[in-house]
Amino acid sequence: MSNAVHSFIYLASQSPRRQELLKQIGVRFEMLLPAPGEDSESIEIPLPQEKARVYVERVTLAKSAAALARWQKSGLPWAPILCADTTVSLPNSPDGEILGKPVDAADAARILSMLSGQIHEVLSSVAITVSPNEKPIQLVQVSKVEFASLSPEQIAAYIASGEPFGKAGAYGIQGLGGAFIPSIAGSYSGIMGLPIYETQLLLNRAQVSSI
């Protein structure tokens, strides 16, 4: 590993929450997003019977490989590349434990009904590619989240807000969905999508300076 200190990183994520959390810890970043026509969604499709931890680790490393290939074509100067993935897991659920992003309102209602009154897990994986010739280093943070019992009317009103879409588990803890969560055991930032503690450990390993 080089002794050079990097003044910024590339963030290969369109999530505004991850951008917000990096700004919170004073890390400068440039976006390294998929090019038009690049199939980034297929990476996130779970494999049959895939366990949640295996899934988030696999998806994050796949995102890292795609981001590295993107950088190699870009002509941009090198900086470490940060990728992350978050999934919601409900052990013993009919969905084989992984609850992804809802495809429509009916799917969001189905997912929220499954979470209602249950304790689920949120797994957030974060990986950093320190140099173009090294494998990414990766950490996974797991939180347990207690979800209140929701009435069909509450679920319908929440879906009507639009917040469940684009979010694993069909809710956002940092928004209206926070009102459904009596308690958590773990990392609030990890549930948002980027565990700050683990991310800072990786940034330190990559010798990235903060503001």
The 8 nearest C-alpha neighbors of each residue, nearest first, counted from 0:
[[1, 2, 130, 129, 205, 3, 133, 204],
 [0, 2, 3, 4, 130, 206, 205, 129],
 [1, 3, 4, 0, 206, 205, 5, 207],
 [4, 2, 1, 5, 206, 0, 207, 205],
 [3, 5, 206, 207, 208, 6, 2, 205],
 [6, 4, 207, 7, 208, 206, 3, 78],
 [5, 7, 208, 207, 4, 27, 209, 8],
 [8, 6, 27, 28, 5, 78, 207, 26],
 [9, 7, 28, 79, 78, 80, 10, 29],
 [8, 10, 80, 29, 28, 30, 31, 81],
 [9, 11, 30, 81, 12, 31, 80, 29],
 [12, 10, 31, 82, 32, 81, 30, 66],
 [13, 11, 14, 10, 32, 82, 83, 30],
 [12, 14, 15, 32, 11, 17, 30, 18],
 [13, 15, 16, 17, 12, 18, 192, 19],
 [16, 14, 18, 17, 19, 13, 12, 20],
 [15, 17, 19, 14, 18, 20, 191, 192],
 [18, 16, 20, 19, 14, 15, 193, 21],
 [17, 19, 15, 21, 16, 20, 22, 14],
 [18, 20, 16, 22, 17, 21, 15, 23],
 [19, 21, 23, 17, 22, 18, 16, 24],
 [22, 20, 18, 23, 24, 26, 19, 17],
 [21, 23, 25, 19, 20, 24, 26, 18],
 [22, 24, 20, 21, 25, 19, 26, 18],
 [25, 23, 21, 22, 26, 20, 209, 195],
 [26, 24, 210, 22, 209, 23, 21, 27],
 [25, 27, 209, 21, 22, 24, 210, 28],
 [28, 26, 7, 8, 25, 209, 6, 22],
 [29, 27, 8, 7, 9, 10, 26, 30],
 [28, 30, 9, 10, 8, 31, 27, 7],
 [29, 31, 10, 9, 32, 11, 28, 12],
 [32, 30, 11, 10, 9, 29, 66, 33],
 [31, 33, 11, 30, 34, 12, 13, 66],
 [34, 32, 37, 35, 39, 31, 69, 66],
 [33, 35, 37, 36, 32, 69, 38, 31],
 [36, 34, 37, 33, 38, 32, 39, 69],
 [35, 37, 34, 38, 33, 39, 40, 32],
 [36, 38, 34, 35, 33, 39, 40, 65],
 [39, 37, 40, 36, 41, 42, 33, 35],
 [38, 40, 41, 42, 37, 33, 43, 62],
 [41, 39, 42, 43, 38, 44, 37, 62],
 [40, 42, 43, 44, 39, 38, 45, 58],
 [43, 41, 40, 44, 39, 58, 61, 62],
 [42, 44, 41, 40, 58, 45, 39, 54],
 [43, 45, 41, 42, 46, 40, 58, 99],
 [46, 44, 43, 49, 47, 54, 97, 48],
 [45, 47, 49, 48, 44, 54, 50, 43],
 [46, 48, 49, 45, 95, 50, 44, 94],
 [49, 47, 95, 46, 50, 45, 96, 94],
 [50, 48, 46, 47, 54, 45, 51, 53],
 [51, 49, 53, 52, 54, 48, 96, 97],
 [50, 52, 54, 53, 97, 88, 55, 49],
 [53, 51, 54, 55, 50, 56, 122, 139],
 [54, 52, 56, 50, 51, 55, 57, 49],
 [53, 55, 51, 57, 52, 56, 58, 50],
 [56, 54, 58, 52, 57, 53, 124, 84],
 [55, 57, 53, 59, 54, 58, 124, 52],
 [58, 56, 54, 60, 55, 59, 53, 61],
 [57, 59, 61, 55, 60, 56, 54, 62],
 [60, 58, 62, 56, 61, 83, 57, 84],
 [59, 61, 63, 57, 62, 58, 64, 56],
 [62, 60, 58, 64, 63, 59, 57, 65],
 [61, 63, 59, 65, 60, 64, 66, 58],
 [62, 64, 60, 66, 61, 65, 82, 67],
 [65, 63, 61, 67, 66, 62, 60, 68],
 [64, 66, 62, 68, 63, 67, 69, 61],
 [65, 67, 69, 63, 68, 64, 62, 70],
 [66, 68, 70, 64, 69, 65, 63, 71],
 [67, 69, 71, 65, 66, 70, 64, 72],
 [70, 68, 66, 67, 72, 71, 65, 73],
 [71, 69, 73, 67, 72, 68, 66, 75],
 [72, 70, 68, 69, 73, 67, 74, 75],
 [73, 71, 70, 69, 74, 68, 75, 67],
 [74, 72, 70, 75, 71, 69, 76, 68],
 [73, 75, 72, 76, 71, 70, 77, 69],
 [74, 76, 73, 77, 70, 71, 72, 78],
 [77, 75, 78, 74, 70, 73, 71, 79],
 [78, 76, 75, 79, 130, 131, 70, 8],
 [77, 79, 8, 9, 80, 5, 7, 76],
 [80, 78, 129, 8, 128, 9, 130, 127],
 [79, 81, 9, 128, 127, 8, 10, 78],
 [82, 80, 127, 10, 126, 9, 11, 79],
 [83, 81, 126, 11, 63, 125, 59, 127],
 [84, 82, 125, 124, 59, 126, 193, 81],
 [83, 85, 124, 59, 123, 55, 125, 58],
 [86, 84, 123, 122, 192, 124, 55, 83],
 [85, 87, 122, 167, 121, 99, 88, 123],
 [88, 86, 121, 98, 168, 120, 167, 97],
 [87, 89, 97, 96, 120, 98, 119, 90],
 [88, 90, 96, 119, 92, 91, 120, 97],
 [91, 89, 96, 92, 88, 119, 95, 97],
 [92, 90, 96, 89, 93, 95, 94, 88],
 [91, 93, 96, 94, 90, 89, 95, 113],
 [94, 92, 95, 91, 96, 89, 90, 113],
 [95, 93, 92, 96, 97, 98, 91, 89],
 [94, 96, 93, 92, 97, 48, 91, 90],
 [95, 97, 89, 90, 88, 92, 94, 91],
 [98, 96, 88, 51, 95, 87, 99, 94],
 [99, 97, 168, 87, 88, 167, 96, 86],
 [98, 100, 167, 168, 97, 86, 101, 87],
 [99, 101, 167, 166, 165, 169, 168, 102],
 [102, 100, 107, 106, 103, 169, 164, 99],
 [101, 103, 106, 100, 104, 107, 164, 105],
 [104, 102, 106, 105, 101, 107, 164, 108],
 [105, 103, 107, 106, 108, 158, 102, 101],
 [106, 104, 108, 107, 103, 109, 102, 101],
 [105, 107, 109, 101, 103, 108, 104, 102],
 [106, 108, 101, 104, 110, 109, 105, 169],
 [109, 107, 105, 111, 106, 110, 112, 104],
 [108, 110, 106, 112, 107, 111, 105, 113],
 [111, 109, 113, 107, 112, 108, 106, 114],
 [110, 112, 114, 108, 113, 109, 115, 107],
 [111, 113, 115, 109, 110, 114, 108, 149],
 [112, 114, 110, 111, 115, 109, 117, 92],
 [115, 113, 111, 117, 112, 116, 110, 146],
 [116, 114, 148, 112, 117, 149, 113, 146],
 [115, 117, 148, 147, 146, 114, 118, 149],
 [118, 116, 114, 115, 146, 145, 119, 147],
 [117, 119, 145, 144, 146, 143, 120, 116],
 [120, 118, 89, 144, 143, 88, 117, 145],
 [121, 119, 143, 88, 142, 87, 144, 122],
 [120, 122, 87, 142, 141, 86, 190, 88],
 [121, 123, 141, 86, 85, 140, 120, 87],
 [124, 122, 85, 140, 139, 189, 84, 192],
 [123, 125, 139, 84, 83, 138, 55, 56],
 [124, 126, 83, 138, 137, 82, 139, 198],
 [127, 125, 137, 82, 136, 81, 135, 83],
 [126, 128, 81, 135, 80, 136, 129, 82],
 [127, 129, 135, 80, 79, 130, 134, 136],
 [128, 130, 79, 205, 127, 135, 133, 80],
 [129, 131, 132, 133, 128, 79, 78, 0],
 [132, 130, 133, 128, 129, 67, 77, 134],
 [133, 131, 130, 134, 129, 128, 135, 67],
 [134, 132, 130, 131, 135, 129, 128, 136],
 [133, 135, 128, 136, 132, 129, 130, 131],
 [136, 134, 128, 127, 126, 137, 133, 129],
 [137, 135, 126, 127, 134, 128, 138, 201],
 [136, 138, 126, 125, 135, 127, 139, 124],
 [137, 139, 125, 124, 126, 197, 140, 136],
 [140, 138, 124, 123, 125, 141, 122, 137],
 [139, 141, 123, 122, 124, 189, 142, 194],
 [142, 140, 122, 121, 123, 120, 139, 185],
 [143, 141, 185, 121, 120, 184, 186, 144],
 [144, 142, 120, 184, 183, 119, 185, 121],
 [143, 145, 183, 119, 118, 120, 146, 182],
 [144, 146, 118, 182, 180, 181, 183, 117],
 [147, 145, 180, 116, 117, 115, 179, 118],
 [148, 146, 116, 179, 115, 180, 149, 145],
 [147, 149, 116, 115, 146, 150, 117, 179],
 [150, 148, 115, 153, 147, 154, 151, 116],
 [149, 151, 153, 152, 154, 148, 115, 155],
 [152, 150, 154, 153, 155, 149, 112, 108],
 [151, 153, 155, 150, 154, 156, 149, 157],
 [154, 152, 150, 156, 155, 151, 149, 157],
 [153, 155, 151, 157, 152, 156, 158, 150],
 [154, 156, 152, 158, 153, 157, 151, 159],
 [157, 155, 159, 153, 158, 154, 152, 160],
 [156, 158, 154, 160, 159, 155, 153, 162],
 [157, 159, 155, 160, 161, 156, 163, 154],
 [158, 160, 156, 161, 157, 155, 162, 104],
 [161, 159, 157, 158, 162, 156, 163, 175],
 [162, 160, 159, 158, 163, 164, 157, 104],
 [161, 163, 160, 164, 170, 158, 171, 157],
 [164, 162, 169, 170, 161, 166, 158, 165],
 [165, 163, 166, 162, 101, 169, 161, 100],
 [164, 166, 100, 163, 167, 101, 169, 162],
 [167, 165, 100, 169, 164, 163, 170, 168],
 [168, 166, 100, 99, 169, 86, 87, 98],
 [167, 169, 98, 87, 99, 170, 100, 166],
 [170, 168, 163, 166, 167, 107, 100, 101],
 [171, 169, 163, 176, 168, 166, 172, 162],
 [170, 172, 176, 173, 174, 166, 163, 177],
 [171, 173, 177, 176, 174, 191, 170, 190],
 [174, 172, 171, 177, 191, 176, 175, 187],
 [175, 173, 176, 171, 172, 177, 162, 178],
 [174, 176, 177, 178, 171, 173, 172, 162],
 [177, 175, 172, 171, 178, 174, 170, 179],
 [176, 178, 172, 175, 179, 180, 174, 173],
 [177, 179, 176, 180, 175, 181, 172, 174],
 [180, 178, 147, 177, 176, 146, 181, 149],
 [179, 181, 146, 177, 182, 178, 145, 147],
 [182, 180, 145, 179, 146, 147, 183, 178],
 [183, 181, 145, 180, 144, 184, 146, 143],
 [182, 184, 144, 143, 145, 185, 142, 181],
 [185, 183, 143, 142, 144, 182, 186, 145],
 [184, 186, 142, 183, 143, 187, 141, 189],
 [185, 187, 189, 188, 142, 190, 194, 184],
 [186, 188, 190, 189, 191, 185, 194, 183],
 [189, 187, 194, 191, 190, 186, 193, 195],
 [194, 190, 188, 193, 186, 192, 191, 187],
 [189, 191, 187, 192, 188, 121, 186, 142],
 [192, 190, 188, 189, 193, 187, 172, 16],
 [193, 191, 189, 190, 85, 123, 17, 188],
 [192, 194, 189, 188, 17, 195, 191, 123],
 [189, 195, 193, 188, 197, 196, 198, 186],
 [194, 196, 198, 197, 193, 199, 188, 189],
 [195, 197, 199, 198, 194, 200, 186, 188],
 [198, 196, 200, 199, 195, 194, 201, 138],
 [197, 199, 195, 201, 200, 196, 194, 202],
 [198, 200, 202, 196, 201, 197, 195, 203],
 [201, 199, 197, 203, 198, 202, 204, 196],
 [200, 202, 204, 198, 203, 199, 205, 197],
 [203, 201, 199, 205, 207, 204, 200, 206],
 [202, 204, 206, 200, 201, 205, 207, 199],
 [205, 203, 201, 202, 206, 200, 207, 129],
 [204, 206, 202, 203, 129, 207, 201, 79],
 [207, 205, 203, 4, 204, 202, 5, 208],
 [206, 208, 5, 202, 205, 4, 6, 203],
 [207, 209, 6, 5, 4, 206, 210, 7],
 [210, 208, 26, 25, 207, 27, 6, 24],
 [209, 25, 26, 208, 27, 24, 6, 22]]
